[in-house]
Amino acid sequence: MRIKILTVTELTNYLKRILLHDPILNNLVIKGEISNFKLHSSGHVYFSIKDEKSKLKCIMFSSEFVKLKFMPKDGMKVIVKGYISIYDKNGEYQLYVNELEEEGLGDLYIEFEKLKNRLFKKGYFDSKYKKKIPFFPKKIAVVTSPTGAAIRDIISVITRRNNFVDILISPVLVQGDRASVQISEAIDRLNKIDDVDLIILARGGGSIEELWPFNEEIVADSIFNSKKPIISAVGHETDFTISDFVADLRAPTPSAAGEIAVPTISDIKYTLNLYYRNLKVNISKFIENYKHKLENYSEERMQKYLLYKIREEHQNLDYMHSQISNILNKKVEILKEMLFHLGNNLNNLSPLSTMSRGFAILQSSDNKLLTSVENVNLRDEIKVLLRDGYLNCTVDNIEKGDKLIDR
């Protein structure tokens, strides 16, 4: 028997016909939890439904989607009706959904809402705690997978816009059980680096399970307690995580985070020119305002002002004169007191004072003061000074103690 060789397309079409004619696969009703929900610009929606063990890709065309009375979202429990077929381009089987009914909220979605409400009550989302994103950060740290598309997009955008910005990559896991701890530790570590001006949390799109590390409370705590501003750029534009709410700014995509974080050189020039023009206008207004005040300051008001200043200075002079007079009077009194004491001392030591009490002063013929009989000889001419005059005398005898001295 000769085996027929099939092309890939022939095999795919054969399998599609089998699936189409299978009574079970052609009319399925399945319940599960929505994951990775995406609304395409065409109006078609793409998502997966999952349970604890398995996941199934789904597509719902716009003609059916517009009939829904609710907006599906990740974590929502639903019942879907449709049929299984194969998408030719990638050879994957998927569920083509005709009807979609809401069954309830999924476990992850309920957990997400609980944490969101708890952090809201703690003030984690309050705008008063949001830090300002610097206009021109010199060094940006990116917390992300070192091999993912997110870091490539961010580096490409930043270097294209401004090549003077340094980029520091802090490599972490962005999905899985250990990812949240690594992300939290990276934020805490970057807060200890002084020259880091801005932190970007980045990750490409994914299902709610893949993005879940950014919904963990440990990451929310590190973002809230960060002293450095943080931009959250997790997933696609339709993806929202707890990190987005706590961060100082949310960017819809990693590329958008690069656009937001870094101004172009032309942006900087424009801003500087704007500052210059505003400064020039404000200075001109300031000068004109004072010119107007001076022009309105009449001669009469100027005279009153000058008279007031003159009187004020007169009062100051009077006060200073009074102070100086008081100081001089005190000095004079102190000097008079000193002179009085000096006069008393001089008077007590004066020879005239001594002579007024009945004493005399003796001088030799050559006017030397005589203080001892040893300095005098018989028949010497001496002068005796009294209070009101003097006597010229001749020495007839000399006694020292009880002895008569003959010299």
Order of alpha helices (4+ residues) and beta strands (2+ residues): alpha-beta-beta-beta-alpha-beta-beta-alpha-beta-alpha-beta-alpha-beta-alpha-beta-alpha-beta-alpha-alpha-alpha-alpha-beta-beta-beta-beta-beta
